[in-house]
Amino acid sequence: MPKKIIRYQNKVIINHLASHYVFGLLSKRVIARIDVLKENNPQLLQQITAWQNQLSLFDRHCEELAPLPETWQKIQHQVSNTKTKKLLNIKRATIIGFMFIALYLLWRLFSL
């Protein structure tokens, strides 16, 4: 078996790919590759399903709140500024990173 295929049998790599796939953190090219891999790799498909199930807990337990109109006005004002766009991308990536860590810890807590 080629090394490329063996690497996708590693539980750490499978978990990493599955979590990033579910969080939408992958490029279109990697998503397409995972879509092919999950057809022939039951462990990858199982991990993707596990991550989706863990995230669905938040959906069931969190009440949806509409933002205040002033919030949308502030967002529109910030997005119109080019420099602010770059900062928002950095902040978004940081927030996503923290969300990923928090969700991973919750997943580990529920999986014990």
C-alpha positions, 0 to 999 in steps of 0.5 A: 500500500502506498504511504499516501493511503497508509497516512489516512489510517492514522487516528490522529490524522483522521480526527484532524481531517474530520474536525476541520471538514466539519468546521469548514476550515479546509480548501475546496481541493481538500474537501473534494479529496476527503469526499473521495476518501470517506467513500472508502475509509469507514473510520474517516466517515465515522469521525466526520459523523461523530464531529457532526453529532457533537456540533448538533448538541449546540444546535439543540441546546442554544437558543437563536438570538437575533442581533441588534440593528445597531450591531448590523450597522457597525458591521457594515461600517467596519466591512466597508473599510479595507484595513478593517476587513483584514483585521476582521479576517484575523479576528475571525480566524482567532475566534474559529481557532478558539471555538475549535479548541473549546468544541474539541475539549467538549467532544473529549469530555462527552466521549469519556 
